[in-house]
Amino acid sequence: MNRKALLVEDDNAIATVIRSALEDEGFAVDSCDSIAERDRLLAGDGYGVMLTDVMLTDGDGIATLGAVREAYPDMPVIILSAQNTLDTAVRATSGGAFEYFPKPFDLDELVRAACQAVANRKSSDAQSEEPGDGLPLIGRSTAMQEVYRLISRLLGNDLSVLVLGESGTGKELVAEAIHQLGKRKSGPFVALNAAAIPRELIESELFGHEKGAFTGATARSVGKFEQAHGGTLFLDEIGDMPAEAQTRLLRALQSGRIRRVGGSEEIAVDVRIVAATNRDLAPMIASGMFREDLFYRLNVVPIRLPPLRDRQDDIEPLARHFLARAADDGLPRRGLSREAAALLARQPWRGNVRELQNFVYRAALLARQDEIDAATIKELLVDDGDMGSAEQPADFAATVERWLTQQQFGEGVLYHEALAQFERPLMRHALRRTGGNQLKAAQLLGINRNTLRKRLGELDIDPEHYTQG
Ligand SMILES: Nc1ncnc2c1ncn2[C@@H]1O[C@H](COP(=O)(O)OP(=O)(O)OP(=O)(O)O)[C@@H](O)[C@H]1O
């Protein structure tokens, strides 16, 4: 095992700490602070591993990584970076880095990675994809860096991914990033929201149907699986998938083949699955509502998106990002004062990034000065009242209209799908407020108890889920 390490780091303090930790593990360490010196040392000696910072005294360590990998293909490279963006993580891993450590990092983990790198030198899974551009995810909190690390590891393979997180945390955006940056980027990205579709239509949406398969099937229809062939299928709200559809989905994933509803032909499909849910699947598995075998199929790589309130550092960059986007969308271009940003960072954002985004758009529209100040934020928060995520009626309609234009509804189901989108949170809200008591929930809603029960069944909402105690 070659325990000679080259450390390229222009921060002396960090270099000293890393060097002594590596030496404690039996490494012989050479160090330098520039690309020129790095190349000179590399040419002279056979190193077992190189650890390098990104920003060096004479340039970008990742930009020149390709040449290093070409000249020394067997030498694993570990990247240390203070530029903790998705872009850096992707550039590092797609440039062939063995590991990527956002700063500040855990020294023990770094040393462990160096040991592992020299131990399995030959097995480094270098990837050759071009790094993507237009990277969509904002936020440099520790939690998001972990997300970027995972995404960058998923680009060269087709492993199934399960994205977990509350509503509005960015699950769909993560799915899109995995698709856009990965090797399937030239294929389609197709999304299906299991909570938005009446349960009797889900299988036909997923797998398509033949003409005459059921009443209303007046023509053959191609399902989302076939549409996603060669690309990625994003299965949103997977926890809302009815039992029969779960079984059929599992069969499709196991065999790589589907059959249209009412059809007999087996059709081979090549799709990468990214699923997402805001529900806790463990109790659903325990109570038999979600198939355990399907869970394991989907959960090959879990990605957890914490609620926005647990990554406060991301709030200001997100708010500034949305202000820029609002200006691109034709709203007045606004700045944000430091106090206003600090106030935003302290809000609970129960609707997560989506709620922050809507709030920032509203602030951009309604602010009276070029710079949004803390007073404006306070006023708008008061308008929101206790609801936190409530919107002004006019704004709400605009949001719904914008949302509708972004959906890919199946032909002939728009009305049901769109209404279910509203009805589902409404039912959940009523059940939550009444602790799962259906009689009280029906009274609160002002509808008949039997109607409530029927709709809960159709929407696949389990009132038990909301019972207290
Ligand atoms: N990290 C982020 N950077 C930039 N925009 C974000 C980020 N996270 C979320 N958003 C934006 O917030 C909104 C909600 O995100 P998204 O739809 O991906 O959430 P979700 O978790 O899939 O929500 P749901 O569970 O309700 O479907 C979108 O407009 C998305 O573009």
The ligand as an ORCA input file, in Angstrom:
! r2SCAN-3c Opt
* xyz 0 1
  N     -32.967     24.328     -2.735
  C     -33.801     24.988     -3.537
  N     -33.323     25.936     -4.376
  C     -34.161     26.632     -5.177
  N     -35.485     26.444     -5.228
  C     -36.021     25.513     -4.432
  C     -35.201     24.727     -3.557
  N     -35.997     23.859     -2.905
  C     -37.252     24.075     -3.346
  N     -37.280     25.065     -4.270
  C     -38.485     25.580     -4.936
  O     -39.557     25.476     -4.011
  C     -40.732     24.982     -4.642
  C     -41.134     23.665     -4.020
  O     -40.181     22.657     -4.356
  P     -40.608     21.190     -4.837
  O     -41.859     21.231     -5.650
  O     -39.420     20.534     -5.403
  O     -40.957     20.590     -3.391
  P     -41.517     19.165     -3.002
  O     -40.791     18.757     -1.775
  O     -41.477     18.255     -4.194
  O     -43.016     19.526     -2.621
  P     -44.310     18.553     -2.556
  O     -43.997     17.490     -1.543
  O     -45.379     19.488     -2.065
  O     -44.530     18.037     -3.926
  C     -40.408     24.854     -6.123
  O     -40.813     26.016     -6.782
  C     -38.896     24.732     -6.141
  O     -38.382     25.243     -7.345
*
